[in-house]
Amino acid sequence: MRAVILALAAAALFGAATPVAKVLLGTLSPFMLAGLFYLGSGIGLGAIFIARSLRGRTPREHVFRAAEIPWLLGATIAGGIAGPALLMLGLSHVGAATSSLLLNLEGVLTAVIAWVVFRENVDTQVFLGMVAIVIGSVMLSWQPGAAMVPVGALYIVGACLCWAIDNNLTRKVSTNDAMAIACVKGLVAGPVNLSIALFNGASLPDASTLLAAMLTGFAGYGVSLVLFVIALRELGTARTGAYFSVAPLCGVALSLAIWPELPGPSFWIAAALMALGIWLHVRERHAHSHTHEYLAHTHRHRHDEHHRHEHDFPYSGDEPHTHPHEHLPITHTHAHFPDIHHRHRH
């Protein structure tokens, strides 16, 4: 349940950033706004990371292994650079309503890649929950009569595919410190997007607008991503992506608070479908006999049934704690999600 709450909180923060972005887009170019969002995320999380280090509270899990760098680099390029670039190209050809509709493909493509490429298990109940959430998300953004331009639509589908790839590649490094992952993405993607904006003739905004954009990015892109990565560890990519698909509902709710207007029937039907999807996921009970192969990694953990290991350093008994540890092969049966310890084939 903790991971579900974190995934929903990540969606709420990301969804809430959308109405704010709509306001800021009146004075900023799309690339400038994307750059400031990511830069605010990277700088904000970096400041927290440094402060935590100075206080001696930096976990040992933030050091990436050499084998993980390609996964992190791929996720940063796909989700922080290519995704936003394709989205901006699409927005120049496609109306806002159609764009919003197409962006709902991210959750679907994330789940499809997780299920087909990375072989995450999918039960009927989980699949039906995903369908309910996606239909609800589509209903929120559907506007009859919105025209679709094929070229622009392809750009936006490409952006969704990039973010879906990002989500699945981030799963490969999710045992590391979530704050370090999000910080790296922000500090790389922010300058790249800003450079594109400046190259195209944009200029930096006034101090108040710049601060508003960076603070929004810190919450909606930075803190949101930290929570998303933590949820990835415990739920797997497809399920976390499904919960994250409720972000449009959060965005619509904040929009109604900013621009009060009685929502129509489609809003309430969409909300009910999303609630149904979440309920189907929460009540999932996936249990069977499975074998854990040898595994060595680093992450924050307690000494539960999967962490029966000795310590090669003075151990005070504090839990949870973080250190490199090994998992010996074991076969047992219990309810589980496709988390970092249960990525086995079925």
Order of alpha helices (4+ residues) and beta strands (2+ residues): alpha-alpha-alpha-alpha-alpha-alpha-alpha-alpha-alpha-alpha-alpha-alpha-alpha-alpha-beta-beta-beta-beta
